[in-house]
């Protein structure tokens, strides 16, 4: 006995425009597609779900996110939509008024590109409004943070502290700390933070999963395992929240290279785990981000010719890390924003190719050159792209990189036309977790906040089918589940996203509305819009 889903538009995503009248599911698996009459004659129906003319898709999956970090933004100060430095400082001061003196204040997501005055916050400004609390505020890209003097004191960071490899401790023109820590320099601060409890991690995961459900996500490929104390503590939080608390969510866990030995010593393997928590590739960071000019370029930044960015690892060290992954029979998943970082990783892959056709993942891959696209054709890899970076990064990214260098940047259409497999993610909490916003960005190449509706690189707009495929078929392919996830098809998981409006027939701007009606994981309705 099972469940019949019918009376709606059911897009299977097997091919563009392919629809069926009804779907029959049993025990978390799709058993049959066809007409209502055929299915009723063949099976004993225990329950019928009337879709009420709504629109059903295979469940949307975010191919690159930080699930605990996303949950943390729902527990901490959210600075991501604040329009001025003053607004951020006022929020921090207001938080200090309700906390005991000496307690840490954390904020997430400040973005100076949203401010009229794009000058970043300094420790001196934080000290002036919050003198009695250590403060840590993460930039939207998570490749930079600003802290106050009390926080620097807690971490024993001074003007004499050397820059760590792959990181920058910024100073002002007089050689004094300004409170900005970039890339690996952030580790000096995080190591000094109070220990994070298991209950906090579980609360953040719970909040994060509920938010994903509300936005139509049935799963996510997430990288969290090295930031919250130790590998087992974080992994146990996933098991407690998803398995024991029965919060059904398909969590595909990337394993940071800094905890890969712990992972291996515990006897884990690639794709090991269960139907809801499994392990993926070994995660490596090759460079930083565009916001702080730490993404590694092959040419100087147009708005700061004195730098080409930051390489997190030497090429020798990068080769050693890739070789380490191969010794553990693992593919790699590498953060590569700048074109030089991308090239360095591809060169390392060619020296140490992936084994057993396990696909490597190059994450972000937004700054490219034509020869790099040609270089990866035929390699067993997939690009994890974040379409929402277009509305976030344009138009300022043009000034940062130079108009002459833009042709193959954020070039999603070109990548697909060249036969490069792509998957769609948000990089939440860097960008909003809502996949419909990512689909909107891929299709329109506009910023929803822009009244002029400027289209950036219109030739790179995707069709609606291509954009939705990023978050269905693409995400499944990225984690080697193309044979059981990502489409509505016999034998595939009974994971569905049900919308109130049809993206194929509606104005794309309607994707920006709250149109998720049902989220279904493993044949279970985990979210229903009230």
C-alpha positions in Angstrom: 0.0 0.0 0.0 1.2 3.5 -0.8 0.4 7.0 -1.8 -1.1 8.4 -5.0 -0.1 12.0 -5.9 -2.3 13.6 -8.5 -4.5 16.5 -9.7 -1.7 18.9 -10.4 1.1 19.6 -12.9 3.8 17.0 -12.4 7.0 17.8 -14.1 9.4 14.9 -14.0 12.5 16.8 -15.3 13.4 13.7 -17.3 13.3 15.9 -20.3 12.0 19.4 -21.0 8.2 19.6 -20.8 7.8 16.0 -19.8 4.7 15.6 -17.4 2.6 12.8 -16.0 -0.9 12.7 -14.6 -0.1 10.8 -11.4 2.8 9.4 -9.3 2.6 6.4 -7.0 5.0 6.0 -4.1 5.7 3.3 -1.5 8.1 3.4 1.5 10.0 6.5 0.3 10.4 5.3 -3.4 8.6 6.2 -6.6 7.0 3.0 -7.9 4.9 4.1 -10.9 4.1 7.0 -13.2 1.0 7.1 -15.3 -2.7 7.8 -15.3 -4.8 7.7 -12.1 -6.9 4.9 -13.6 -3.9 2.7 -14.4 -2.3 3.2 -11.0 -5.6 2.5 -9.1 -6.1 -0.7 -11.0 -2.6 -1.9 -10.3 -2.0 -0.9 -6.6 -3.8 -0.7 -3.3 -3.9 3.1 -2.5 -3.6 3.9 1.2 -3.6 7.7 0.8 -4.3 10.1 -2.1 -2.6 13.5 -2.0 -4.6 16.0 -4.0 -2.2 18.6 -5.4 -5.1 21.0 -6.1 -3.7 22.1 -9.4 -0.3 23.0 -7.9 3.0 22.2 -9.6 5.2 19.3 -8.5 8.9 18.9 -9.2 11.6 16.5 -8.1 12.8 17.8 -4.7 15.2 20.7 -5.0 18.6 20.2 -3.5 21.3 22.9 -2.8 24.6 21.7 -4.2 26.8 23.9 -2.0 25.9 25.3 1.4 26.9 25.4 5.0 23.9 24.1 6.8 25.0 24.8 10.4 26.2 28.3 9.3 22.8 28.9 7.8 21.1 27.9 11.0 23.5 30.1 13.0 22.3 33.2 11.0 18.8 32.4 12.3 20.2 32.4 15.9 22.6 35.4 15.6 22.5 39.0 14.5 21.6 39.0 10.9 23.4 41.9 9.2 22.9 40.9 5.6 20.2 43.3 4.7 21.5 46.4 6.5 22.0 49.4 4.3 24.6 51.3 6.2 27.5 51.0 8.6 25.6 52.9 11.2 22.7 50.4 11.0 25.2 47.6 11.8 26.8 49.5 14.6 23.4 50.4 16.1 22.4 46.7 16.0 25.6 45.6 17.8 25.1 48.3 20.5 21.5 47.3 21.0 22.5 43.6 21.4 25.1 44.6 24.0 22.5 46.3 26.1 20.7 43.0 26.8 23.8 40.8 27.3 25.9 40.5 30.5 29.2 42.4 30.3 31.9 40.4 28.8 29.7 38.0 26.8 30.6 37.6 23.1 28.5 39.3 20.4 28.3 37.6 17.0 26.9 39.0 13.8 26.6 37.5 10.3 26.6 38.8 6.8 27.7 42.5 6.7 28.2 43.7 3.2 29.8 47.1 2.6 28.7 46.9 -1.1 25.1 47.6 0.1 26.1 50.8 1.9 26.3 54.3 0.4 29.7 54.6 2.1 31.4 51.4 1.1 34.1 51.7 3.7 34.3 48.6 6.0 33.9 48.6 9.7 37.0 49.0 11.9 37.8 47.8 15.4 37.9 51.4 16.5 34.3 52.0 15.5 33.3 48.8 17.3 35.2 49.8 20.4 33.4 53.1 20.5 29.9 51.6 20.6 30.7 48.3 22.4 33.7 48.7 24.8 32.8 45.9 27.2 32.0 42.9 25.0 34.2 41.0 22.6 32.6 41.4 19.1 33.0 39.2 16.0 31.1 40.2 12.8 31.5 38.0 9.7 31.4 39.5 6.2 28.8 38.1 3.8 31.5 36.1 2.0 32.8 34.5 5.2 36.3 35.1 3.9 36.7 38.2 6.2 35.6 39.2 9.7 36.0 42.3 11.8 36.5 42.2 15.5 37.0 44.7 18.3 39.9 45.2 20.7 38.6 42.9 23.4 38.2 40.1 20.8 41.8 40.6 19.6 43.0 40.5 23.2 41.1 37.2 23.7 43.0 35.7 20.7 46.4 37.3 21.6 46.6 39.0 18.3 48.8 42.1 18.2 50.7 44.2 15.7 53.6 41.7 16.1 51.5 38.6 15.2 52.7 37.3 11.8 50.3 36.7 8.9 49.4 33.0 8.8 50.0 31.2 5.5 46.9 32.0 3.3 45.7 34.8 5.5 45.9 38.5 6.2 45.9 40.5 9.5 45.1 43.9 8.2 46.6 47.1 9.6 45.9 50.8 9.1 48.3 53.3 7.5 50.0 53.7 10.8 50.7 50.0 11.2 48.0 49.4 13.9 45.5 46.6 13.8 42.2 47.7 12.2 40.3 44.6 13.3 40.0 43.0 9.8 41.0 39.3 9.5 40.9 37.7 6.1 40.8 34.0 5.1 43.2 31.8 7.2 43.8 34.7 9.6 40.3 34.2 10.8 41.4 30.9 12.3 43.4 32.8 14.9 40.2 34.2 16.2 37.9 31.2 15.9 40.4 29.1 17.9 40.0 31.6 20.8 36.2 31.5 20.9 34.3 29.8 23.8 33.6 26.1 23.2 30.4 25.5 21.2 28.0 23.1 22.9 26.4 20.1 21.1 23.0 21.5 22.0 23.9 24.7 20.1 24.9 22.8 17.0 21.7 20.8 17.1 19.7 24.0 17.5 21.4 25.6 14.5 20.9 22.4 12.4 17.3 22.2 13.4 16.7 25.9 12.4 18.7 25.4 9.2 16.7 22.4 8.1 13.4 23.9 8.9 14.4 27.0 6.9 15.4 24.7 4.0 12.1 22.9 4.1 10.2 26.2 4.0 12.1 27.1 0.9 11.4 23.9 -0.9 14.8 22.1 -0.3 14.8 18.4 0.4 18.5 18.2 0.9 21.9 20.0 0.6 25.5 19.3 0.0 27.0 20.9 3.1 30.4 21.6 4.5 30.5 22.1 8.2 32.7 19.4 9.8 35.8 21.3 10.7 34.5 24.5 12.3 32.8 23.6 15.5 35.3 21.8 17.8 36.0 18.5 16.2 34.8 16.1 13.6 32.8 13.7 15.8 31.1 16.5 17.7 29.7 18.0 14.5 28.9 14.7 12.9 27.1 13.5 16.0 25.0 16.7 15.8 23.9 15.8 12.3 23.0 12.2 13.4 21.1 13.5 16.5 19.1 16.1 14.5 18.4 14.2 11.3 18.3 10.6 12.5 17.2 10.7 16.1 15.0 13.8 16.0 13.6 12.5 12.7 14.2 15.8 10.7 14.3 14.2 7.3 16.8 15.9 5.1 19.3 14.5 2.5 22.6 15.8 3.9 25.6 15.1 1.7 28.6 16.0 3.9 31.8 17.4 2.4 34.8 16.6 4.6 37.4 19.4 5.1 41.0 18.2 4.7 41.8 19.4 8.2 39.5 16.7 9.7 40.0 14.1 7.0 42.3 12.0 9.3 39.7 11.9 12.0 37.1 10.9 9.4 39.3 8.1 8.1 40.3 6.8 11.5 36.6 6.4 12.3 36.3 4.0 9.4 34.2 6.1 7.1 34.1 5.8 3.3 33.0 7.8 0.3 29.2 7.8 0.1 29.1 5.9 3.4 26.4 6.6 5.9 22.7 6.2 5.3 19.9 7.5 3.1 19.9 10.8 4.9 23.5 11.5 6.0 26.3 10.4 3.7 29.9 11.5 3.1 31.1 13.2 -0.1 34.4 14.6 -1.4 37.4 16.1 0.5 37.0 19.9 0.7 39.9 22.2 0.0 40.0 26.0 -0.2 42.3 27.2 -3.0 41.7 31.0 -2.6 39.6 33.6 -1.0 36.8 35.9 -2.2 36.3 38.8 -4.5 34.9 41.1 -1.7 38.2 41.2 0.1 40.3 40.9 -3.1 41.6 37.6 -1.9 40.3 35.5 -4.8 43.4 34.4 -6.8 43.6 35.9 -10.2 46.0 35.5 -13.1 46.1 39.3 -13.5 46.1 42.3 -11.1 42.8 43.6 -9.7 41.6 46.5 -11.8 40.7 48.5 -8.8 43.9 47.6 -6.8 46.7 46.7 -9.2 49.0 45.9 -6.2 47.4 42.5 -5.7 46.3 39.4 -7.6 44.7 37.8 -4.5 45.7 35.1 -2.1 46.7 31.5 -2.6 45.6 29.5 0.4 48.1 26.7 -0.4 51.3 26.6 -2.3 51.1 24.4 -5.5 53.3 21.8 -3.7 50.9 21.7 -0.8 47.9 21.6 -3.0 49.4 18.6 -4.9 49.9 16.9 -1.5 46.3 17.4 -0.5 45.0 16.0 -3.8 47.3 13.1 -3.5 46.0 12.6 0.1 42.4 12.5 -1.2 43.3 9.9 -3.9 45.0 7.7 -1.3 41.6 7.6 0.6 39.7 6.9 -2.7 38.1 10.3 -2.5 37.3 13.0 -5.1 38.0 16.6 -4.1 35.7 19.6 -3.8 37.7 22.8 -4.1 36.7 26.4 -3.5 38.0 28.2 -6.6 36.7 31.7 -7.3 39.7 33.2 -9.1 40.8 32.0 -12.5 44.4 31.3 -11.3 43.0 29.2 -8.3 40.9 27.3 -10.8 43.9 26.6 -13.1 46.1 25.5 -10.1 43.5 23.0 -9.1 43.0 21.6 -12.6 46.7 21.2 -12.9 46.7 19.3 -9.6 43.9 17.1 -10.9 45.8 16.3 -14.0 48.8 15.2 -11.9 46.7 13.1 -9.6 43.5 12.1 -11.6 40.4 11.0 -9.8 40.1 7.2 -9.3 37.1 5.0 -10.1 35.4 7.9 -12.1 34.6 9.6 -8.8 33.8 13.2 -9.9 35.7 16.1 -8.6 33.9 19.3 -7.8 35.1 22.8 -8.5 33.1 25.1 -6.3 32.1 28.6 -7.5 34.2 28.7 -10.7 32.9 32.1 -11.6 36.1 33.7 -12.9 37.3 31.8 -15.9 39.1 32.1 -19.3 38.2 30.3 -22.5 41.3 28.1 -22.3 40.3 26.9 -18.8 36.9 25.8 -20.1 38.5 23.9 -22.9 41.0 22.4 -20.4 38.3 20.8 -18.3 36.2 19.3 -21.1 36.2 15.5 -20.7 37.5 15.5 -17.2 35.3 13.7 -14.6 34.2 16.7 -12.7 31.3 19.1 -12.1 31.1 22.8 -11.4 29.1 23.9 -8.3 27.8 27.3 -9.4 25.8 29.9 -7.4 23.5 31.9 -9.7 22.7 34.3 -6.9 26.3 35.6 -7.1 25.2 37.5 -10.3 22.8 39.9 -8.5 25.1 40.2 -5.5 28.3 40.9 -7.4 27.2 43.0 -10.3 27.9 45.8 -11.2 30.8 46.3 -8.8 32.6 43.2 -9.9 33.2 44.8 -13.3 35.2 47.6 -11.8 37.0 45.1 -9.6 38.1 42.8 -12.4 38.1 45.1 -15.4 35.6 45.0 -18.4 38.3 43.4 -20.6 38.4 40.3 -18.3 34.6 39.7 -18.0 33.7 37.6 -21.1 33.9 34.1 -19.4 32.9 35.2 -15.9 29.6 33.9 -14.4 29.2 32.3 -17.8 26.7 29.6 -16.9 25.2 29.3 -20.4 28.6 28.9 -22.0 29.5 26.2 -19.6 26.4 24.2 -20.3 26.7 24.6 -24.1 30.3 23.4 -23.9 29.1 20.2 -22.2 30.3 21.0 -18.7 28.1 19.5 -16.0 26.9 22.1 -13.5 25.0 22.0 -10.2 23.2 24.8 -8.5 23.7 26.0 -4.9 23.4 29.1 -2.7 26.5 28.9 -0.6 24.2 29.8 2.2 24.6 31.7 4.5 26.6 33.7 1.9 23.5 34.0 -0.2 19.9 33.4 0.6 19.1 29.7 0.8 15.9 29.9 -1.4 16.6 27.9 -4.6 13.8 29.8 -6.4 15.9 33.0 -6.0 18.8 31.2 -7.6 16.7 30.0 -10.4 15.4 33.6 -10.9 19.0 34.9 -11.1 20.0 32.2 -13.6 17.1 33.0 -15.9 16.9 36.8 -15.7 20.5 37.8 -14.7 19.0 40.7 -12.8 19.1 42.1 -9.3 15.5 42.0 -7.7 16.4 45.2 -5.9 17.3 47.1 -9.1 14.4 49.2 -10.3 16.0 49.5 -13.7 16.1 45.7 -14.0 19.6 45.8 -15.6 20.4 42.5 -17.3 24.0 41.5 -16.7 25.6 39.5 -19.6 22.2 38.6 -21.1 23.8 36.1 -23.4 24.5 33.9 -20.4 20.8 33.6 -19.3 19.6 30.1 -18.8 16.3 28.6 -19.9 13.9 27.8 -17.1 14.5 24.1 -17.7 18.2 24.5 -17.5 18.0 26.6 -14.3 15.7 24.2 -12.5 17.9 21.3 -13.6 20.8 22.8 -11.7 18.9 22.2 -8.4 17.5 18.8 -9.4 19.4 16.7 -11.9 22.6 18.8 -11.5 22.7 18.3 -7.7 22.0 14.6 -8.0 24.8 14.2 -10.6 27.2 16.1 -8.3 26.9 13.6 -5.5 26.7 10.4 -7.7 23.0 10.0 -7.3 21.9 10.6 -10.8 20.4 7.0 -10.9 18.1 7.5 -7.9 17.5 11.3 -7.3 16.9 14.5 -9.3 14.0 13.3 -11.4 10.5 11.9 -10.9 11.1 8.5 -12.2 10.5 4.8 -11.2 13.0 3.7 -8.6 13.9 7.2 -7.6 13.5 8.7 -4.1 10.0 10.1 -3.3 11.3 13.6 -2.7 9.2 16.5 -4.1 8.9 20.2 -4.2 5.4 21.5 -4.8 4.9 25.1 -5.9 1.8 27.3 -6.1 2.8 28.7 -9.5 4.3 27.1 -12.6 7.7 28.6 -13.4 7.4 27.5 -17.0 4.3 29.7 -17.6 4.6 32.5 -15.0 6.6 35.7 -15.1 10.0 34.8 -13.6 9.6 37.6 -11.0 6.9 35.4 -9.4 9.7 33.1 -8.3 10.6 35.8 -5.8 7.3 35.4 -4.0 6.7 32.7 -1.3 5.3 30.1 -3.6 6.5 26.9 -2.0 3.4 24.9 -1.0 4.7 21.5 0.1 8.2 20.0 0.7 8.3 16.2 0.7 11.2 14.0 1.8 11.1 10.2 1.7 7.4 10.2 1.0 6.8 12.4 4.1 5.4 15.9 4.0 7.9 17.9 6.1 6.6 21.3 5.2 3.1 22.5 4.3 2.4 26.2 3.8 -0.3 27.4 6.1 
